[in-house]
Amino acid sequence: MALHDWALPGLPLDPTQRLSRPQQVPPLPSEPCLPVHLNRNVFYLVPSDSTDDTKDDIGAFFRLGEYSEVERTAFENDHHDELFPAQHISDEGDDTSVYSNAAGGSQGILLACDGRVLIKAAEKMYLETADYHQQVNGDYTLDVDGDYTAAVEDSINVSTDNGGITVTSGRNQQIKINAGDGTGRLEIKSQAESKNIQGKSEHTYHKWHTVKYKDSYTSEKYGWDFNSIFGFAMTTYYGGVMESVYGVRMQFDKFNFMSDWVSLNWKGTQIDLKGIVMKKLTAKFGATDCSAEWDEIMVGLQGLKAEATRLEAKRKELAVQSGNVDLKNHGTGARLVGIECVL
C-alpha cells in the first residue's frame, strides 16, 4: 500500500485540500465513523517519486492543526516512522498516541520529507518551546561567526559512545573551568595523563591536599626547586631510600631527631663523623681492609661514649701528671712524658 492510496475510499486525497469545516465521512461496514474533530486540519501531501509500489516513502508532508487520517493510516500500516521522529514514537510508547498525540492534543504542525529542509533568515530567527529534542543521524556541525553562549538552568551532560572529546581555544587564548566560582568540586578521572606546560605553572591549594601514587613515580627538574612548609612535614618510606647529591648540600636544623630504632642523633650539637669515616674507607683498598676498618670504627665509637661519661663526672680542676710510660706492642714503642690535662 503506497502513500497515495492512504485516502479513505470515496474520498480522494487532494494535495491542496483545505477544510474549513468538519466534513462528513461516510461510514464503512468494516470501519467505524471517524470523529468529527479529526478533520480540524489542513495538510499537503506530495508523493515520492519512487516507482516501487511496495515502498511507502513520502516526498513531503505538511500538516497544520490536529492529526489527519493520513497519519492514522500510516500508523495502522506500520509506516509511521516515515512521518514522525523516532524520539516522538519512543516517548508515546509506539501505540495509537503516536498519531493521536502528534499535535499535542490541540493544534500543531507536522513536517516530514525525504529530501531537505532549508530555512534562511536574513535578520533573526527565534525558536521558543518547552521540551526540545534533536536527533541527528549523521554528522552535526555548528558554525558560529560571532560569540556562542549557552545558558542552562540545570546540569549539562556531554558524552560520546565511540569517539573522543576535544576542546581547543584560539591562539594565545584561555580555557577556563570554574566549579561553582570556587565553591564546587572538580573531579577528573582518566586512564593516563599527559601535560605539556610551556610557560609558568602555579598551583594554589587552600585546604588539605593529598597525592597518591600507586605505581612508580619519576620527577625530573631542570632548574631550581624551592619548597616552603610552614608546619609539620612527614615522609614515610616502606622500602629502601637512595639519594645522590652531585653538588653542595646545606641543612640547617634547630632540632633534628634521627632514629635508627636504637639511637638518637642530635645534629648541630656534636661533630658528625660521617666525613671522617668516608675518608678512611676511601683510603683503604680491598674488601678485607674495609671490613677491618668498620670494626675499628665501631670500637672507637664505644670508646667515645665511655669518655663522654667520664668527663661528665669530672667538673672540677683535674691534673694528671705522668712520668715515663713505656708501651710495647709487638716491637712498637711509645713514650709519653709530661702530660697535663686541666678541665
VMD Tcl script that draws the C-alpha trace (Angstrom):
set ca {
  {0.00 0.00 0.00}
  {1.54 3.29 -1.10}
  {1.01 6.69 0.41}
  {-1.18 7.82 -2.47}
  {-3.62 5.04 -1.50}
  {-3.97 6.20 2.12}
  {-7.04 8.28 1.45}
  {-10.32 6.78 2.54}
  {-12.45 5.07 -0.09}
  {-14.72 7.57 -1.76}
  {-12.58 10.49 -0.54}
  {-9.72 11.20 -2.96}
  {-6.67 12.83 -1.41}
  {-6.17 16.31 -2.80}
  {-2.71 17.77 -2.00}
  {-4.20 21.26 -1.98}
  {-7.23 20.27 0.09}
  {-8.27 22.89 2.63}
  {-11.04 22.00 5.04}
  {-12.64 24.93 6.77}
  {-15.38 22.94 8.48}
  {-15.88 19.35 9.54}
  {-16.52 17.07 6.61}
  {-18.90 14.16 6.84}
  {-17.11 10.89 6.17}
  {-19.38 8.06 5.05}
  {-19.23 5.10 7.35}
  {-17.75 1.85 6.16}
  {-19.06 -1.57 7.04}
  {-15.68 -2.67 8.34}
  {-14.63 0.63 9.90}
  {-16.40 2.90 12.38}
  {-17.06 6.51 11.60}
  {-14.16 8.86 12.31}
  {-14.71 11.52 14.96}
  {-15.62 14.90 13.58}
  {-12.65 16.62 15.23}
  {-10.21 14.64 13.08}
  {-10.96 16.97 10.21}
  {-9.79 20.10 12.07}
  {-6.62 20.24 9.97}
  {-5.08 21.30 6.70}
  {-2.36 19.19 5.09}
  {-0.36 18.93 1.91}
  {0.95 15.59 0.69}
  {3.48 15.24 -2.12}
  {4.06 11.60 -3.05}
  {7.52 10.23 -3.50}
  {8.98 9.85 -6.97}
  {9.64 6.18 -6.30}
  {8.05 3.77 -8.81}
  {8.20 0.85 -6.39}
  {4.64 0.12 -5.19}
  {5.97 -1.85 -2.23}
  {7.61 1.25 -0.75}
  {5.65 3.95 1.01}
  {8.29 6.65 1.11}
  {6.79 10.09 1.25}
  {8.00 13.02 -0.76}
  {6.85 15.77 1.55}
  {4.05 16.07 4.08}
  {2.95 19.23 5.80}
  {0.04 19.39 8.23}
  {-1.44 22.21 10.31}
  {-3.92 21.62 13.11}
  {-4.89 18.30 14.64}
  {-3.71 14.97 13.32}
  {-5.05 13.79 9.98}
  {-6.30 10.50 8.59}
  {-3.01 10.23 6.69}
  {-1.11 9.93 9.96}
  {-3.59 7.42 11.35}
  {-3.44 5.29 8.21}
  {0.36 5.41 8.23}
  {0.41 4.09 11.78}
  {-2.06 1.30 11.02}
  {0.12 0.19 8.10}
  {3.30 0.37 10.17}
  {4.79 3.27 8.22}
  {4.61 5.92 10.93}
  {8.40 6.07 11.28}
  {8.40 7.87 7.92}
  {6.28 10.69 9.32}
  {7.20 11.02 12.99}
  {10.60 11.47 14.66}
  {11.96 8.38 16.39}
  {12.04 10.09 19.79}
  {8.35 11.02 19.50}
  {7.47 7.41 18.74}
  {9.52 6.24 21.72}
  {8.05 8.83 24.08}
  {4.48 7.86 23.12}
  {5.15 4.16 23.66}
  {4.68 3.21 19.98}
  {0.90 2.94 20.29}
  {-2.04 4.91 18.90}
  {-0.96 8.01 20.78}
  {1.84 8.30 18.22}
  {-0.64 9.87 15.78}
  {-3.43 10.91 18.15}
  {-0.97 12.99 20.19}
  {1.05 14.17 17.22}
  {-0.42 17.64 17.69}
  {-0.18 17.54 21.48}
  {-3.95 17.17 21.94}
  {-4.52 20.57 20.37}
  {-3.27 22.31 17.24}
  {0.21 21.58 15.98}
  {2.49 21.39 12.97}
  {3.90 18.28 11.30}
  {6.56 18.49 8.61}
  {8.19 15.44 7.08}
  {10.05 14.80 3.83}
  {12.57 12.50 2.22}
  {14.68 15.40 0.91}
  {15.93 18.55 2.60}
  {14.54 21.23 4.88}
  {16.11 24.62 4.21}
  {15.46 27.68 6.39}
  {17.19 31.01 5.91}
  {16.53 34.22 7.79}
  {18.45 37.30 6.71}
  {17.92 39.03 10.05}
  {16.98 36.90 13.07}
  {15.29 33.63 13.94}
  {13.54 32.88 17.21}
  {12.58 29.44 18.46}
  {10.84 29.01 21.79}
  {9.49 25.72 23.03}
  {9.01 23.69 26.17}
  {10.90 20.41 25.94}
  {13.15 20.10 22.91}
  {14.76 17.05 21.35}
  {17.01 16.95 18.31}
  {18.33 13.78 16.74}
  {20.98 13.80 14.04}
  {21.54 10.53 12.23}
  {24.73 11.76 10.58}
  {27.37 14.37 11.29}
  {26.44 17.53 13.18}
  {28.22 20.84 12.64}
  {27.53 24.16 14.33}
  {29.27 27.10 12.69}
  {29.05 30.40 14.57}
  {30.71 33.54 13.22}
  {30.21 35.51 16.44}
  {30.01 34.64 20.12}
  {28.30 31.47 21.31}
  {26.52 31.43 24.67}
  {24.63 28.55 26.26}
  {22.79 29.36 29.48}
  {21.46 26.22 31.19}
  {19.38 26.25 34.36}
  {20.25 22.70 35.46}
  {23.04 20.28 34.56}
  {24.90 19.74 31.27}
  {25.94 16.29 30.12}
  {28.28 15.85 27.15}
  {29.26 12.29 26.26}
  {30.31 10.16 23.30}
  {29.79 6.47 22.67}
  {32.81 5.73 20.49}
  {34.82 8.89 19.84}
  {36.75 11.36 21.95}
  {36.11 14.94 23.05}
  {38.44 17.79 22.10}
  {38.27 21.34 23.47}
  {40.51 23.83 21.67}
  {40.73 27.59 22.06}
  {42.14 30.18 19.71}
  {45.82 31.01 19.61}
  {47.03 32.63 22.84}
  {43.51 32.30 24.29}
  {42.47 30.76 27.60}
  {40.41 27.75 28.56}
  {38.73 28.23 31.94}
  {36.95 25.65 34.09}
  {35.20 27.17 37.07}
  {33.50 24.82 39.53}
  {30.88 26.90 41.29}
  {33.10 30.00 41.38}
  {35.39 28.23 43.82}
  {32.62 26.52 45.78}
  {32.20 23.36 43.69}
  {34.19 20.16 43.34}
  {36.30 19.31 40.30}
  {36.70 15.61 39.50}
  {39.00 14.24 36.80}
  {39.22 10.50 36.07}
  {41.35 9.01 33.31}
  {43.48 6.01 32.43}
  {46.57 8.15 31.81}
  {47.51 11.82 31.87}
  {49.86 13.91 29.78}
  {50.63 17.59 30.33}
  {52.96 19.89 28.47}
  {53.16 23.30 30.14}
  {55.46 25.54 28.13}
  {55.17 28.55 30.41}
  {54.78 29.28 34.10}
  {52.62 26.93 36.16}
  {51.16 27.95 39.51}
  {49.04 25.81 41.84}
  {47.40 27.14 45.00}
  {45.74 24.79 47.49}
  {43.90 26.41 50.38}
  {42.78 23.19 52.04}
  {44.02 19.66 52.61}
  {45.83 18.30 49.55}
  {46.61 14.60 49.12}
  {48.61 13.00 46.31}
  {48.72 9.19 45.99}
  {50.89 7.24 43.58}
  {50.09 3.53 43.36}
  {52.95 2.80 40.98}
  {56.41 4.11 40.18}
  {56.90 7.86 40.21}
  {59.64 9.81 38.42}
  {60.31 13.52 38.83}
  {62.89 15.44 36.80}
  {63.68 19.09 37.46}
  {65.97 21.17 35.27}
  {66.43 24.22 37.43}
  {65.58 25.41 40.91}
  {63.37 23.53 43.35}
  {62.11 25.62 46.26}
  {59.72 24.23 48.88}
  {58.42 26.11 51.92}
  {56.44 24.20 54.52}
  {55.01 26.25 57.39}
  {54.01 23.38 59.60}
  {54.66 19.70 60.11}
  {56.06 17.54 57.31}
  {56.31 13.76 57.45}
  {57.71 11.36 54.87}
  {57.34 7.60 55.22}
  {59.20 5.09 53.04}
  {58.15 1.46 53.10}
  {61.29 0.20 51.41}
  {64.74 1.45 50.57}
  {65.84 5.03 50.04}
  {68.73 6.07 47.81}
  {69.82 9.67 47.44}
  {72.60 11.11 45.29}
  {73.66 14.75 45.59}
  {76.13 15.98 42.97}
  {76.93 19.36 44.43}
  {76.66 21.25 47.71}
  {74.03 20.26 50.23}
  {73.32 22.54 53.20}
  {70.98 21.68 56.05}
  {70.07 23.99 58.92}
  {68.18 22.31 61.73}
  {67.19 23.79 65.07}
  {66.39 20.33 66.40}
  {66.95 17.23 64.32}
  {65.94 13.85 65.73}
  {67.24 10.89 63.76}
  {66.32 7.43 64.96}
  {67.61 4.11 63.68}
  {65.37 2.28 66.17}
  {68.11 2.27 68.85}
  {70.00 5.58 68.62}
  {69.22 9.28 68.97}
  {71.26 11.74 66.96}
  {71.42 15.45 67.81}
  {72.76 17.20 64.74}
  {74.19 20.65 65.32}
  {75.45 19.84 68.85}
  {78.14 17.34 68.01}
  {80.70 16.64 65.34}
  {79.45 14.45 62.54}
  {81.96 11.69 61.86}
  {80.43 10.61 58.56}
  {83.01 12.53 56.56}
  {85.89 11.04 58.56}
  {84.52 7.56 58.08}
  {84.24 8.16 54.37}
  {87.84 9.29 54.17}
  {89.04 6.22 56.00}
  {87.05 3.93 53.78}
  {88.27 5.55 50.58}
  {91.82 5.26 51.78}
  {91.54 1.50 52.03}
  {91.94 -0.90 49.14}
  {90.44 -4.33 49.27}
  {87.38 -5.86 50.83}
  {89.31 -7.33 53.76}
  {90.77 -3.97 54.84}
  {87.41 -2.28 54.59}
  {85.84 -4.92 56.82}
  {88.53 -4.46 59.42}
  {88.16 -0.71 59.28}
  {84.45 -0.98 60.08}
  {85.24 -2.99 63.20}
  {87.76 -0.43 64.29}
  {85.29 2.41 63.87}
  {82.67 0.66 65.95}
  {85.13 0.21 68.78}
  {86.11 3.87 68.54}
  {82.51 4.95 68.87}
  {82.08 2.88 72.01}
  {85.22 4.47 73.45}
  {83.95 7.96 72.74}
  {80.71 7.16 74.51}
  {82.57 5.99 77.62}
  {84.86 9.02 77.52}
  {81.89 11.38 77.45}
  {80.51 9.71 80.58}
  {83.81 10.03 82.40}
  {84.24 13.72 81.55}
  {80.69 14.44 82.71}
  {81.59 13.26 86.22}
  {84.76 15.46 86.38}
  {83.61 19.05 86.56}
  {86.36 20.44 88.82}
  {90.04 21.09 88.09}
  {91.79 17.89 87.12}
  {95.50 17.42 86.66}
  {97.21 14.30 85.61}
  {100.97 14.01 85.75}
  {102.57 11.03 84.13}
  {106.19 10.11 84.21}
  {107.96 7.79 81.90}
  {105.46 5.42 80.41}
  {106.54 2.66 78.06}
  {104.10 0.78 75.93}
  {105.22 -2.16 73.88}
  {103.13 -3.94 71.31}
  {104.95 -6.42 69.09}
  {108.10 -4.35 68.87}
  {106.38 -0.96 68.71}
  {107.22 1.57 71.45}
  {105.59 4.77 72.51}
  {106.81 7.22 75.13}
  {104.66 9.83 76.84}
  {106.38 12.42 79.01}
  {104.91 15.37 80.89}
  {101.24 15.10 80.04}
  {99.00 17.54 81.83}
  {95.24 17.87 81.44}
  {93.24 20.64 83.14}
  {89.43 20.86 82.97}
}
mol new
graphics top color blue
foreach p $ca { graphics top sphere $p radius 0.5 }
foreach p [lrange $ca 0 end-1] q [lrange $ca 1 end] { graphics top cylinder $p $q radius 0.2 }
display resetview
